[in-house]
Amino acid sequence: MECRESCGACCIAPSIKQAMPNMPSGKAADELCANLDPVSLQCRIWGQQDYPDFCRGFQPDVDFCGENRDQAMQILSLLEVQTRA
């Protein structure tokens, strides 16, 4: 599966506890990543050297991304709640 254009669900729904460019304390769940363009919903640093390992490890899959952006947000938000420590 290829990453869906204009989605950004993986850059919004999950919390990220590790430091990353422009977000030294990570990000909270449902917070837009500072590296996500809010208009195009595309990562501004994708593929660059400072692209976080956490993000590199997330691969698009129907189990996480569903059939559309709304499903992706629902699935990833539910996973966030289920894995909250």
C-alpha positions in Angstrom: 0.0 0.0 0.0 1.2 3.5 -0.8 0.8 6.4 1.6 -2.5 8.2 0.8 -2.1 11.8 -0.4 -3.7 14.5 1.7 -4.2 12.2 4.7 -1.7 13.0 7.5 -3.5 10.7 10.0 -0.3 9.2 11.1 1.1 12.7 11.8 -1.9 13.6 13.9 -3.6 10.7 15.7 -0.7 9.1 17.6 1.3 10.6 20.4 5.1 10.6 19.9 7.1 10.7 23.1 10.6 11.1 21.5 12.1 14.4 20.4 11.8 15.2 16.7 12.6 18.2 14.5 10.6 21.3 15.6 9.0 19.3 18.5 11.7 18.6 21.1 9.2 17.2 23.6 7.4 15.0 21.0 3.7 15.6 20.4 0.4 14.7 22.0 -2.3 12.5 20.4 -4.5 14.5 18.0 -2.0 17.3 17.8 -0.7 18.1 14.3 3.0 17.4 14.0 4.9 20.7 13.5 6.4 19.1 10.3 3.0 18.5 8.7 1.9 21.1 6.2 -1.6 21.9 7.4 -2.9 22.6 3.9 -1.5 19.7 1.9 -1.2 17.4 4.9 2.2 16.3 3.6 5.3 16.0 5.8 7.7 18.8 5.1 10.8 16.7 6.2 9.8 13.3 4.7 12.8 11.5 3.2 15.3 14.0 4.7 18.1 13.0 7.0 16.3 14.3 10.1 13.1 12.5 9.4 12.4 10.7 12.7 13.0 6.9 13.1 9.6 6.6 14.6 8.1 7.9 11.4 10.3 5.8 9.1 9.1 2.7 10.9 5.4 3.5 10.3 4.4 1.9 7.0 1.0 2.4 5.4 -1.2 -0.7 5.7 -4.9 -1.2 5.3 -5.0 -2.4 8.9 -3.9 1.1 10.0 -5.0 3.3 7.2 -8.4 1.8 6.3 -10.1 2.7 3.1 -10.0 6.5 3.5 -8.6 9.3 5.7 -11.6 9.2 8.1 -11.1 5.5 8.7 -7.4 6.0 9.2 -8.0 8.7 11.9 -10.5 6.4 13.6 -8.2 3.4 13.6 -5.1 5.2 14.7 -7.0 7.1 17.4 -8.4 3.8 18.7 -4.9 2.3 18.7 -3.6 5.3 20.6 -6.2 4.9 23.3 -5.6 1.1 23.5 -1.9 1.5 23.9 -1.8 4.5 26.2 0.4 3.7 29.1 
